[in-house]
Amino acid sequence: MSSRAHGAALLSGLRATRAIVDLDAIAGNVAIVRRHLPVSTQLMAVVKADGYGHGAPWVARAALDAGVAMLGVATVSEGLILRAFGIAEPILVLGSVDPGEVEVGCRAALEFTVTDLPLLEAIQRVAGCTLQPVRIHVKIDTGLRRYGAEPEAARRIVARVGADPRLQLAGISTHFASADELDEPFTAEQIRRFEAACSMLRRDGISLPARHAANSAGILTHRGADYEIARLGIALYGVPPSGEVDFLPGMQPAMSIESSIARLVRIEPGDTVGYNRTFRAESRLLGALIPVGYADGYRRSFSGKGWVGMNGEPAPVLGRVSMDQIVVAVPEGTAAAPGDRVSVLSNDAMSGGPAVADLARLAGTNTYEILVGIRQRVPRVFVRGGEIIAVRAVGRTDMTDWGAER
Ligand SMILES: *Cc1c(COP(=O)(O)O)cnc(C)c1O
């Protein structure tokens, strides 16, 4: 079968509402960030929360192929999913780990972020389960007050790692609180605290492992925080961390969501649309039913405010967003027919659909929460080199081998 025919076969039987994940955009974003960073800085692609909703294994593979050195996840199980997909590259668990998860994580050769002795002791109880030493990153709290050790506690953890040949000190890290806010002096203060902690360790005779501090916002705005590894999250997906941070030229959003018109609905003056009748028509309208709703992550707070792109024009949501569907107004002068594609989430200016940042503003949240909120019910269609290379459709029984499609 040709790759094009293969792609078409993958689409057969798929629901109309689907997320298209452009793996070339992922690769392009990696290349752009790479050029922006010193050559001595390696990239970690952060693919937690299913790759910010994009489909972690495919994003991870694309990012690794484009030159990132390692992956970051939030939980042990997220790391295991990547291993099950055949990814053998280094994976760091960025978040806290329950002692009960340590052994399975260790066997999968995951690297751990440690901020206290109880976790380190749990790791020491199972260290030796693999031939290679367990790689430990010690995270220092420089002001986020979340998951990080006070410098003195970090010092004790580092000493203990150094004394155990089954462990290897692989990294020293910290995390910024406000790098996505322009002219926020606290980031520079956190860098100062991090450097002070690193100097203290050096004075203890520790030869420092890879240091890492920057998230996407840090990468985009704080050249002093590159160190040996930079942790690229939201910008990998082509989405800015906040409205205050400028993007690098050429960065492209990887995800778009499309759907299609399921049916047309005549709406007469005085008619109301949807639950609780929050929209009342003043003139005759043509409504279009789109099969997307809050159970897909198309939030109920878009009611009466959201829009989809139809023939390059915005088509506003009429009334309430339901669990599984919305009705939008067909724009004046637009020929619309059942089956016509619409843009629910746009990654190009021509579609008339909203960008991630638009949806975040409508919902009063950040771009991250919109992306990770897109539910598994929305199939992910992975495109590389203009061809569909894989589809992940939960519940489609002919696709149980989804890990094999690459
Ligand atoms: C999520 C996360 C990142 C990535 O942050 P972005 O803002 O998405 O770039 C980096 N480091 C840690 C510790 C994280 O938890």
The ligand as an ORCA input file, in Angstrom:
! r2SCAN-3c Opt
* xyz 0 1
  C       6.195     21.438     32.782
  C       7.577     21.739     33.166
  C       8.436     22.357     32.257
  C       7.994     22.875     30.908
  O       7.365     24.130     31.102
  P       6.876     24.984     29.827
  O       6.425     26.261     30.441
  O       5.757     24.202     29.238
  O       8.024     25.107     28.932
  C       9.762     22.524     32.629
  N      10.186     22.106     33.845
  C       9.382     21.513     34.745
  C       9.920     21.095     36.066
  C       8.056     21.315     34.445
  O       7.247     20.743     35.350
*
